[in-house]
Amino acid sequence: MNNAVYWVGRSEERVIRFDFVDGKIVVGDTGPGIDRDDVWRLFQLFYTRRSSGRGVGLYLSR
């Protein structure tokens, strides 16, 4: 949720959606999206694209 709020702020259209699919919570937003090359690193410790990020949030959510 925090990542969606952060990245949607960099978009003209600001929409965050929540869903429940196959027993999992899904969060989607209209932010700039994730580079295809970065998808595999999203849940690694200390990986971040934010200028002031620490890269711990998604790692802990796993």
N, CA, C and O atoms as a Tripos MOL2 file, in Angstrom:
@<TRIPOS>MOLECULE
protein
  248   247    62     0     0
PROTEIN
NO_CHARGES

@<TRIPOS>ATOM
      1 N           0.8190   -1.1820    0.0000 N.3       1 MET1
      2 CA          0.0000    0.0000    0.0000 C.3       1 MET1
      3 C           0.8710    1.2580    0.0000 C.2       1 MET1
      4 O           0.6230    2.1850   -0.7700 O.2       1 MET1
      5 N           1.8830    1.2890    0.8560 N.am      2 ASN2
      6 CA          2.7630    2.4590    0.9170 C.3       2 ASN2
      7 C           3.4590    2.7060   -0.4190 C.2       2 ASN2
      8 O           3.5910    3.8510   -0.8500 O.2       2 ASN2
      9 N           3.9030    1.6350   -1.0710 N.am      3 ASN3
     10 CA          4.5490    1.7930   -2.3690 C.3       3 ASN3
     11 C           3.5630    2.3300   -3.4030 C.2       3 ASN3
     12 O           3.9250    3.1830   -4.2130 O.2       3 ASN3
     13 N           2.3430    1.8500   -3.3870 N.am      4 ALA4
     14 CA          1.3300    2.3300   -4.3280 C.3       4 ALA4
     15 C           1.0770    3.8220   -4.1210 C.2       4 ALA4
     16 O           0.9930    4.5730   -5.0930 O.2       4 ALA4
     17 N           0.9550    4.2510   -2.8850 N.am      5 VAL5
     18 CA          0.7350    5.6740   -2.5940 C.3       5 VAL5
     19 C           1.9110    6.5040   -3.0880 C.2       5 VAL5
     20 O           1.7210    7.5720   -3.6680 O.2       5 VAL5
     21 N           3.1130    6.0190   -2.8610 N.am      6 TYR6
     22 CA          4.3060    6.7520   -3.2940 C.3       6 TYR6
     23 C           4.3410    6.8860   -4.8170 C.2       6 TYR6
     24 O           4.4920    7.9930   -5.3350 O.2       6 TYR6
     25 N           4.2030    5.7780   -5.5320 N.am      7 TRP7
     26 CA          4.3690    5.7970   -6.9840 C.3       7 TRP7
     27 C           3.1910    6.4240   -7.7170 C.2       7 TRP7
     28 O           3.3780    7.0150   -8.7810 O.2       7 TRP7
     29 N           2.0000    6.3110   -7.1820 N.am      8 VAL8
     30 CA          0.8390    6.9300   -7.8390 C.3       8 VAL8
     31 C           0.9540    8.4570   -7.7910 C.2       8 VAL8
     32 O           0.3580    9.1490   -8.6150 O.2       8 VAL8
     33 N           1.6990    8.9680   -6.8520 N.am      9 GLY9
     34 CA          1.9280   10.4020   -6.7530 C.3       9 GLY9
     35 C           2.7500   10.9500   -7.9060 C.2       9 GLY9
     36 O           2.8210   12.1630   -8.0990 O.2       9 GLY9
     37 N           3.3730   10.0610   -8.6760 N.am     10 ARG10
     38 CA          4.1710   10.4710   -9.8280 C.3      10 ARG10
     39 C           3.4190   10.2660  -11.1420 C.2      10 ARG10
     40 O           4.0250   10.1860  -12.2100 O.2      10 ARG10
     41 N           2.1040   10.1830  -11.0500 N.am     11 SER11
     42 CA          1.2640    9.9360  -12.2110 C.3      11 SER11
     43 C           0.1640   10.9870  -12.2880 C.2      11 SER11
     44 O          -0.2710   11.5100  -11.2620 O.2      11 SER11
     45 N          -0.2850   11.2970  -13.4950 N.am     12 GLU12
     46 CA         -1.3870   12.2540  -13.6310 C.3      12 GLU12
     47 C          -2.6870   11.6760  -13.1060 C.2      12 GLU12
     48 O          -3.4140   12.3380  -12.3650 O.2      12 GLU12
     49 N          -2.9780   10.4390  -13.4900 N.am     13 GLU13
     50 CA         -4.1720    9.7550  -12.9950 C.3      13 GLU13
     51 C          -3.7770    8.9890  -11.7470 C.2      13 GLU13
     52 O          -2.8870    8.1400  -11.7980 O.2      13 GLU13
     53 N          -4.4160    9.2730  -10.6410 N.am     14 ARG14
     54 CA         -4.0240    8.6670   -9.3600 C.3      14 ARG14
     55 C          -5.1040    7.7240   -8.8550 C.2      14 ARG14
     56 O          -6.0750    8.1440   -8.2250 O.2      14 ARG14
     57 N          -4.9140    6.4380   -9.1440 N.am     15 VAL15
     58 CA         -5.8870    5.4200   -8.7520 C.3      15 VAL15
     59 C          -5.1310    4.2580   -8.1100 C.2      15 VAL15
     60 O          -4.1200    3.7940   -8.6380 O.2      15 VAL15
     61 N          -5.6300    3.7990   -6.9720 N.am     16 ILE16
     62 CA         -5.1010    2.6000   -6.3070 C.3      16 ILE16
     63 C          -6.2690    1.6350   -6.1660 C.2      16 ILE16
     64 O          -7.3410    2.0100   -5.6900 O.2      16 ILE16
     65 N          -6.0580    0.3940   -6.5810 N.am     17 ARG17
     66 CA         -7.1200   -0.6190   -6.5040 C.3      17 ARG17
     67 C          -6.6550   -1.7930   -5.6510 C.2      17 ARG17
     68 O          -5.4890   -2.1890   -5.6800 O.2      17 ARG17
     69 N          -7.5970   -2.3340   -4.8960 N.am     18 PHE18
     70 CA         -7.3380   -3.5150   -4.0780 C.3      18 PHE18
     71 C          -8.2490   -4.6320   -4.5640 C.2      18 PHE18
     72 O          -9.4070   -4.3950   -4.9070 O.2      18 PHE18
     73 N          -7.7200   -5.8510   -4.5920 N.am     19 ASP19
     74 CA         -8.5170   -6.9910   -5.0300 C.3      19 ASP19
     75 C          -8.0500   -8.2220   -4.2620 C.2      19 ASP19
     76 O          -7.0130   -8.2100   -3.5980 O.2      19 ASP19
     77 N          -8.8220   -9.2540   -4.3680 N.am     20 PHE20
     78 CA         -8.5130  -10.5250   -3.7300 C.3      20 PHE20
     79 C          -8.6150  -11.5870   -4.8240 C.2      20 PHE20
     80 O          -9.7130  -11.8820   -5.2950 O.2      20 PHE20
     81 N          -7.4730  -12.1680   -5.2350 N.am     21 VAL21
     82 CA         -7.4320  -13.1090   -6.3540 C.3      21 VAL21
     83 C          -6.7420  -14.3950   -5.9200 C.2      21 VAL21
     84 O          -5.6110  -14.3670   -5.4350 O.2      21 VAL21
     85 N          -7.4150  -15.5060   -6.0940 N.am     22 ASP22
     86 CA         -6.8460  -16.8230   -5.7540 C.3      22 ASP22
     87 C          -6.2670  -16.8620   -4.3430 C.2      22 ASP22
     88 O          -5.1970  -17.4280   -4.1220 O.2      22 ASP22
     89 N          -6.9750  -16.2610   -3.3920 N.am     23 GLY23
     90 CA         -6.5440  -16.2820   -2.0000 C.3      23 GLY23
     91 C          -5.4330  -15.3030   -1.6620 C.2      23 GLY23
     92 O          -4.8650  -15.3690   -0.5720 O.2      23 GLY23
     93 N          -5.1100  -14.3840   -2.5910 N.am     24 LYS24
     94 CA         -4.0420  -13.4140   -2.3480 C.3      24 LYS24
     95 C          -4.5690  -11.9950   -2.5320 C.2      24 LYS24
     96 O          -5.4310  -11.7380   -3.3730 O.2      24 LYS24
     97 N          -4.0400  -11.0940   -1.7380 N.am     25 ILE25
     98 CA         -4.3890   -9.6840   -1.8650 C.3      25 ILE25
     99 C          -3.5490   -9.0800   -2.9820 C.2      25 ILE25
    100 O          -2.3350   -9.2750   -3.0380 O.2      25 ILE25
    101 N          -4.2110   -8.3440   -3.8680 N.am     26 VAL26
    102 CA         -3.5360   -7.7120   -4.9910 C.3      26 VAL26
    103 C          -3.7320   -6.2050   -4.8920 C.2      26 VAL26
    104 O          -4.8560   -5.7320   -4.7240 O.2      26 VAL26
    105 N          -2.6390   -5.4500   -4.9960 N.am     27 VAL27
    106 CA         -2.6910   -3.9940   -4.9840 C.3      27 VAL27
    107 C          -2.1870   -3.5160   -6.3420 C.2      27 VAL27
    108 O          -1.0940   -3.8870   -6.7690 O.2      27 VAL27
    109 N          -2.9820   -2.6960   -7.0150 N.am     28 GLY28
    110 CA         -2.5860   -2.1470   -8.3070 C.3      28 GLY28
    111 C          -2.7210   -0.6330   -8.2770 C.2      28 GLY28
    112 O          -3.5350   -0.0850   -7.5350 O.2      28 GLY28
    113 N          -1.9140    0.0340   -9.0940 N.am     29 ASP29
    114 CA         -1.9930    1.4960   -9.1310 C.3      29 ASP29
    115 C          -1.6580    2.0070  -10.5190 C.2      29 ASP29
    116 O          -1.2080    1.2500  -11.3800 O.2      29 ASP29
    117 N          -1.8760    3.2830  -10.7280 N.am     30 THR30
    118 CA         -1.6120    3.9100  -12.0250 C.3      30 THR30
    119 C          -0.2610    4.6100  -12.0460 C.2      30 THR30
    120 O          -0.0460    5.5180  -12.8490 O.2      30 THR30
    121 N           0.6280    4.2060  -11.1920 N.am     31 GLY31
    122 CA          1.9850    4.7590  -11.1770 C.3      31 GLY31
    123 C           2.7520    4.3500  -12.4230 C.2      31 GLY31
    124 O           2.1770    3.7290  -13.3180 O.2      31 GLY31
    125 N           4.0350    4.6800  -12.5060 N.am     32 PRO32
    126 CA          4.8140    4.4440  -13.7140 C.3      32 PRO32
    127 C           5.0750    2.9750  -14.0400 C.2      32 PRO32
    128 O           5.5310    2.6760  -15.1440 O.2      32 PRO32
    129 N           4.8100    2.0720  -13.1450 N.am     33 GLY33
    130 CA          5.0240    0.6510  -13.4220 C.3      33 GLY33
    131 C           6.4250    0.1880  -13.0680 C.2      33 GLY33
    132 O           7.2760    0.9780  -12.6590 O.2      33 GLY33
    133 N           6.6460   -1.0990  -13.2330 N.am     34 ILE34
    134 CA          7.9030   -1.7350  -12.8640 C.3      34 ILE34
    135 C           8.6090   -2.1730  -14.1390 C.2      34 ILE34
    136 O           7.9970   -2.7910  -15.0110 O.2      34 ILE34
    137 N           9.8770   -1.8590  -14.2490 N.am     35 ASP35
    138 CA         10.6490   -2.3270  -15.4030 C.3      35 ASP35
    139 C          10.6900   -3.8450  -15.3860 C.2      35 ASP35
    140 O          10.8720   -4.4570  -14.3340 O.2      35 ASP35
    141 N          10.5220   -4.4430  -16.5390 N.am     36 ARG36
    142 CA         10.5240   -5.9000  -16.6660 C.3      36 ARG36
    143 C          11.7980   -6.5180  -16.0680 C.2      36 ARG36
    144 O          11.7500   -7.5980  -15.4800 O.2      36 ARG36
    145 N          12.9210   -5.8340  -16.2200 N.am     37 ASP37
    146 CA         14.1960   -6.3350  -15.7010 C.3      37 ASP37
    147 C          14.2830   -6.3020  -14.1800 C.2      37 ASP37
    148 O          15.1390   -6.9680  -13.5980 O.2      37 ASP37
    149 N          13.4100   -5.5370  -13.5280 N.am     38 ASP38
    150 CA         13.4530   -5.3870  -12.0700 C.3      38 ASP38
    151 C          12.4930   -6.3040  -11.3250 C.2      38 ASP38
    152 O          12.5960   -6.4360  -10.1050 O.2      38 ASP38
    153 N          11.5670   -6.9350  -12.0250 N.am     39 VAL39
    154 CA         10.5210   -7.7250  -11.3670 C.3      39 VAL39
    155 C          11.1030   -8.7750  -10.4280 C.2      39 VAL39
    156 O          10.6160   -8.9330   -9.3080 O.2      39 VAL39
    157 N          12.1180   -9.4830  -10.8570 N.am     40 TRP40
    158 CA         12.6740  -10.5680  -10.0390 C.3      40 TRP40
    159 C          13.3530  -10.0540   -8.7740 C.2      40 TRP40
    160 O          13.5490  -10.8230   -7.8330 O.2      40 TRP40
    161 N          13.7160   -8.7740   -8.7270 N.am     41 ARG41
    162 CA         14.4200   -8.2170   -7.5610 C.3      41 ARG41
    163 C          13.5040   -7.5390   -6.5510 C.2      41 ARG41
    164 O          13.9670   -7.1440   -5.4810 O.2      41 ARG41
    165 N          12.2290   -7.3940   -6.8570 N.am     42 LEU42
    166 CA         11.3150   -6.6070   -6.0180 C.3      42 LEU42
    167 C          11.3060   -7.0230   -4.5520 C.2      42 LEU42
    168 O          11.1990   -6.1690   -3.6720 O.2      42 LEU42
    169 N          11.4160   -8.3040   -4.2790 N.am     43 PHE43
    170 CA         11.3110   -8.7810   -2.9030 C.3      43 PHE43
    171 C          12.6730   -9.0950   -2.2780 C.2      43 PHE43
    172 O          12.7370   -9.7400   -1.2320 O.2      43 PHE43
    173 N          13.7580   -8.6460   -2.9080 N.am     44 GLN44
    174 CA         15.0900   -8.8210   -2.3370 C.3      44 GLN44
    175 C          15.3650   -7.7270   -1.3010 C.2      44 GLN44
    176 O          14.9570   -6.5770   -1.4650 O.2      44 GLN44
    177 N          16.0500   -8.1070   -0.2570 N.am     45 LEU45
    178 CA         16.4100   -7.1590    0.7900 C.3      45 LEU45
    179 C          17.2770   -6.0350    0.2290 C.2      45 LEU45
    180 O          18.2470   -6.2900   -0.4850 O.2      45 LEU45
    181 N          16.9320   -4.8190    0.5470 N.am     46 PHE46
    182 CA         17.6360   -3.5780    0.1820 C.3      46 PHE46
    183 C          17.4460   -3.1390   -1.2750 C.2      46 PHE46
    184 O          18.0880   -2.1830   -1.7110 O.2      46 PHE46
    185 N          16.5880   -3.8090   -2.0270 N.am     47 TYR47
    186 CA         16.3130   -3.3380   -3.3940 C.3      47 TYR47
    187 C          15.2650   -2.2240   -3.3300 C.2      47 TYR47
    188 O          14.2050   -2.4030   -2.7300 O.2      47 TYR47
    189 N          15.5550   -1.0860   -3.9380 N.am     48 THR48
    190 CA         14.6110    0.0250   -3.9690 C.3      48 THR48
    191 C          14.8300    0.8730   -5.2100 C.2      48 THR48
    192 O          15.9400    0.9250   -5.7400 O.2      48 THR48
    193 N          13.7890    1.5340   -5.6730 N.am     49 ARG49
    194 CA         13.8800    2.5070   -6.7660 C.3      49 ARG49
    195 C          13.5970    3.9140   -6.2420 C.2      49 ARG49
    196 O          13.6860    4.8900   -6.9870 O.2      49 ARG49
    197 N          13.2600    4.0100   -4.9690 N.am     50 ARG50
    198 CA         13.0070    5.3200   -4.3680 C.3      50 ARG50
    199 C          14.3320    6.0030   -4.0430 C.2      50 ARG50
    200 O          15.2990    5.3450   -3.6580 O.2      50 ARG50
    201 N          14.3710    7.3150   -4.1980 N.am     51 SER51
    202 CA         15.6080    8.0440   -3.9030 C.3      51 SER51
    203 C          15.9660    7.9730   -2.4180 C.2      51 SER51
    204 O          17.1460    7.9820   -2.0660 O.2      51 SER51
    205 N          14.9650    7.9020   -1.5530 N.am     52 SER52
    206 CA         15.2460    7.8340   -0.1090 C.3      52 SER52
    207 C          14.7820    6.5090    0.4970 C.2      52 SER52
    208 O          14.5820    6.4140    1.7080 O.2      52 SER52
    209 N          14.6090    5.4840   -0.3480 N.am     53 GLY53
    210 CA         14.1180    4.1950    0.1350 C.3      53 GLY53
    211 C          15.1920    3.3500    0.7860 C.2      53 GLY53
    212 O          16.3870    3.5800    0.5970 O.2      53 GLY53
    213 N          14.7470    2.3580    1.5640 N.am     54 ARG54
    214 CA         15.6660    1.4400    2.2300 C.3      54 ARG54
    215 C          15.5920    0.0310    1.6560 C.2      54 ARG54
    216 O          16.4980   -0.7760    1.8640 O.2      54 ARG54
    217 N          14.5070   -0.2680    0.9300 N.am     55 GLY55
    218 CA         14.3880   -1.5900    0.3120 C.3      55 GLY55
    219 C          14.1080   -2.7060    1.2780 C.2      55 GLY55
    220 O          14.6060   -3.8190    1.1060 O.2      55 GLY55
    221 N          13.3200   -2.4290    2.2950 N.am     56 VAL56
    222 CA         13.0230   -3.4610    3.2950 C.3      56 VAL56
    223 C          11.5520   -3.8730    3.2770 C.2      56 VAL56
    224 O          11.2420   -5.0160    3.6100 O.2      56 VAL56
    225 N          10.6440   -2.9860    2.9010 N.am     57 GLY57
    226 CA          9.2020   -3.2180    2.9920 C.3      57 GLY57
    227 C           8.6910   -4.4420    2.2550 C.2      57 GLY57
    228 O           8.0410   -5.2930    2.8620 O.2      57 GLY57
    229 N           8.9670   -4.5530    0.9590 N.am     58 LEU58
    230 CA          8.4870   -5.6990    0.2010 C.3      58 LEU58
    231 C           9.1960   -6.9810    0.6410 C.2      58 LEU58
    232 O           8.6000   -8.0580    0.6320 O.2      58 LEU58
    233 N          10.4580   -6.8630    1.0210 N.am     59 TYR59
    234 CA         11.1820   -8.0220    1.5370 C.3      59 TYR59
    235 C          10.4670   -8.5890    2.7670 C.2      59 TYR59
    236 O          10.2780   -9.8000    2.8710 O.2      59 TYR59
    237 N          10.0760   -7.7280    3.6850 N.am     60 LEU60
    238 CA          9.3960   -8.1750    4.9100 C.3      60 LEU60
    239 C           7.9970   -8.7100    4.6200 C.2      60 LEU60
    240 O           7.5070   -9.5820    5.3370 O.2      60 LEU60
    241 N           7.3550   -8.1980    3.5780 N.am     61 SER61
    242 CA          5.9910   -8.6370    3.2610 C.3      61 SER61
    243 C           5.9530  -10.0610    2.7080 C.2      61 SER61
    244 O           4.9030  -10.7030    2.7200 O.2      61 SER61
    245 N           7.0840  -10.5510    2.2300 N.am     62 ARG62
    246 CA          7.1080  -11.9190    1.7280 C.3      62 ARG62
    247 C           6.7230  -12.8480    2.8290 C.2      62 ARG62
    248 O           6.6770  -14.0620    2.6250 O.2      62 ARG62
@<TRIPOS>BOND
     1     1     2 1
     2     2     3 1
     3     3     4 2
     4     3     5 am
     5     5     6 1
     6     6     7 1
     7     7     8 2
     8     7     9 am
     9     9    10 1
    10    10    11 1
    11    11    12 2
    12    11    13 am
    13    13    14 1
    14    14    15 1
    15    15    16 2
    16    15    17 am
    17    17    18 1
    18    18    19 1
    19    19    20 2
    20    19    21 am
    21    21    22 1
    22    22    23 1
    23    23    24 2
    24    23    25 am
    25    25    26 1
    26    26    27 1
    27    27    28 2
    28    27    29 am
    29    29    30 1
    30    30    31 1
    31    31    32 2
    32    31    33 am
    33    33    34 1
    34    34    35 1
    35    35    36 2
    36    35    37 am
    37    37    38 1
    38    38    39 1
    39    39    40 2
    40    39    41 am
    41    41    42 1
    42    42    43 1
    43    43    44 2
    44    43    45 am
    45    45    46 1
    46    46    47 1
    47    47    48 2
    48    47    49 am
    49    49    50 1
    50    50    51 1
    51    51    52 2
    52    51    53 am
    53    53    54 1
    54    54    55 1
    55    55    56 2
    56    55    57 am
    57    57    58 1
    58    58    59 1
    59    59    60 2
    60    59    61 am
    61    61    62 1
    62    62    63 1
    63    63    64 2
    64    63    65 am
    65    65    66 1
    66    66    67 1
    67    67    68 2
    68    67    69 am
    69    69    70 1
    70    70    71 1
    71    71    72 2
    72    71    73 am
    73    73    74 1
    74    74    75 1
    75    75    76 2
    76    75    77 am
    77    77    78 1
    78    78    79 1
    79    79    80 2
    80    79    81 am
    81    81    82 1
    82    82    83 1
    83    83    84 2
    84    83    85 am
    85    85    86 1
    86    86    87 1
    87    87    88 2
    88    87    89 am
    89    89    90 1
    90    90    91 1
    91    91    92 2
    92    91    93 am
    93    93    94 1
    94    94    95 1
    95    95    96 2
    96    95    97 am
    97    97    98 1
    98    98    99 1
    99    99   100 2
   100    99   101 am
   101   101   102 1
   102   102   103 1
   103   103   104 2
   104   103   105 am
   105   105   106 1
   106   106   107 1
   107   107   108 2
   108   107   109 am
   109   109   110 1
   110   110   111 1
   111   111   112 2
   112   111   113 am
   113   113   114 1
   114   114   115 1
   115   115   116 2
   116   115   117 am
   117   117   118 1
   118   118   119 1
   119   119   120 2
   120   119   121 am
   121   121   122 1
   122   122   123 1
   123   123   124 2
   124   123   125 am
   125   125   126 1
   126   126   127 1
   127   127   128 2
   128   127   129 am
   129   129   130 1
   130   130   131 1
   131   131   132 2
   132   131   133 am
   133   133   134 1
   134   134   135 1
   135   135   136 2
   136   135   137 am
   137   137   138 1
   138   138   139 1
   139   139   140 2
   140   139   141 am
   141   141   142 1
   142   142   143 1
   143   143   144 2
   144   143   145 am
   145   145   146 1
   146   146   147 1
   147   147   148 2
   148   147   149 am
   149   149   150 1
   150   150   151 1
   151   151   152 2
   152   151   153 am
   153   153   154 1
   154   154   155 1
   155   155   156 2
   156   155   157 am
   157   157   158 1
   158   158   159 1
   159   159   160 2
   160   159   161 am
   161   161   162 1
   162   162   163 1
   163   163   164 2
   164   163   165 am
   165   165   166 1
   166   166   167 1
   167   167   168 2
   168   167   169 am
   169   169   170 1
   170   170   171 1
   171   171   172 2
   172   171   173 am
   173   173   174 1
   174   174   175 1
   175   175   176 2
   176   175   177 am
   177   177   178 1
   178   178   179 1
   179   179   180 2
   180   179   181 am
   181   181   182 1
   182   182   183 1
   183   183   184 2
   184   183   185 am
   185   185   186 1
   186   186   187 1
   187   187   188 2
   188   187   189 am
   189   189   190 1
   190   190   191 1
   191   191   192 2
   192   191   193 am
   193   193   194 1
   194   194   195 1
   195   195   196 2
   196   195   197 am
   197   197   198 1
   198   198   199 1
   199   199   200 2
   200   199   201 am
   201   201   202 1
   202   202   203 1
   203   203   204 2
   204   203   205 am
   205   205   206 1
   206   206   207 1
   207   207   208 2
   208   207   209 am
   209   209   210 1
   210   210   211 1
   211   211   212 2
   212   211   213 am
   213   213   214 1
   214   214   215 1
   215   215   216 2
   216   215   217 am
   217   217   218 1
   218   218   219 1
   219   219   220 2
   220   219   221 am
   221   221   222 1
   222   222   223 1
   223   223   224 2
   224   223   225 am
   225   225   226 1
   226   226   227 1
   227   227   228 2
   228   227   229 am
   229   229   230 1
   230   230   231 1
   231   231   232 2
   232   231   233 am
   233   233   234 1
   234   234   235 1
   235   235   236 2
   236   235   237 am
   237   237   238 1
   238   238   239 1
   239   239   240 2
   240   239   241 am
   241   241   242 1
   242   242   243 1
   243   243   244 2
   244   243   245 am
   245   245   246 1
   246   246   247 1
   247   247   248 2
@<TRIPOS>SUBSTRUCTURE
     1 MET1         2 RESIDUE 1 A MET
     2 ASN2         6 RESIDUE 1 A ASN
     3 ASN3        10 RESIDUE 1 A ASN
     4 ALA4        14 RESIDUE 1 A ALA
     5 VAL5        18 RESIDUE 1 A VAL
     6 TYR6        22 RESIDUE 1 A TYR
     7 TRP7        26 RESIDUE 1 A TRP
     8 VAL8        30 RESIDUE 1 A VAL
     9 GLY9        34 RESIDUE 1 A GLY
    10 ARG10       38 RESIDUE 1 A ARG
    11 SER11       42 RESIDUE 1 A SER
    12 GLU12       46 RESIDUE 1 A GLU
    13 GLU13       50 RESIDUE 1 A GLU
    14 ARG14       54 RESIDUE 1 A ARG
    15 VAL15       58 RESIDUE 1 A VAL
    16 ILE16       62 RESIDUE 1 A ILE
    17 ARG17       66 RESIDUE 1 A ARG
    18 PHE18       70 RESIDUE 1 A PHE
    19 ASP19       74 RESIDUE 1 A ASP
    20 PHE20       78 RESIDUE 1 A PHE
    21 VAL21       82 RESIDUE 1 A VAL
    22 ASP22       86 RESIDUE 1 A ASP
    23 GLY23       90 RESIDUE 1 A GLY
    24 LYS24       94 RESIDUE 1 A LYS
    25 ILE25       98 RESIDUE 1 A ILE
    26 VAL26      102 RESIDUE 1 A VAL
    27 VAL27      106 RESIDUE 1 A VAL
    28 GLY28      110 RESIDUE 1 A GLY
    29 ASP29      114 RESIDUE 1 A ASP
    30 THR30      118 RESIDUE 1 A THR
    31 GLY31      122 RESIDUE 1 A GLY
    32 PRO32      126 RESIDUE 1 A PRO
    33 GLY33      130 RESIDUE 1 A GLY
    34 ILE34      134 RESIDUE 1 A ILE
    35 ASP35      138 RESIDUE 1 A ASP
    36 ARG36      142 RESIDUE 1 A ARG
    37 ASP37      146 RESIDUE 1 A ASP
    38 ASP38      150 RESIDUE 1 A ASP
    39 VAL39      154 RESIDUE 1 A VAL
    40 TRP40      158 RESIDUE 1 A TRP
    41 ARG41      162 RESIDUE 1 A ARG
    42 LEU42      166 RESIDUE 1 A LEU
    43 PHE43      170 RESIDUE 1 A PHE
    44 GLN44      174 RESIDUE 1 A GLN
    45 LEU45      178 RESIDUE 1 A LEU
    46 PHE46      182 RESIDUE 1 A PHE
    47 TYR47      186 RESIDUE 1 A TYR
    48 THR48      190 RESIDUE 1 A THR
    49 ARG49      194 RESIDUE 1 A ARG
    50 ARG50      198 RESIDUE 1 A ARG
    51 SER51      202 RESIDUE 1 A SER
    52 SER52      206 RESIDUE 1 A SER
    53 GLY53      210 RESIDUE 1 A GLY
    54 ARG54      214 RESIDUE 1 A ARG
    55 GLY55      218 RESIDUE 1 A GLY
    56 VAL56      222 RESIDUE 1 A VAL
    57 GLY57      226 RESIDUE 1 A GLY
    58 LEU58      230 RESIDUE 1 A LEU
    59 TYR59      234 RESIDUE 1 A TYR
    60 LEU60      238 RESIDUE 1 A LEU
    61 SER61      242 RESIDUE 1 A SER
    62 ARG62      246 RESIDUE 1 A ARG
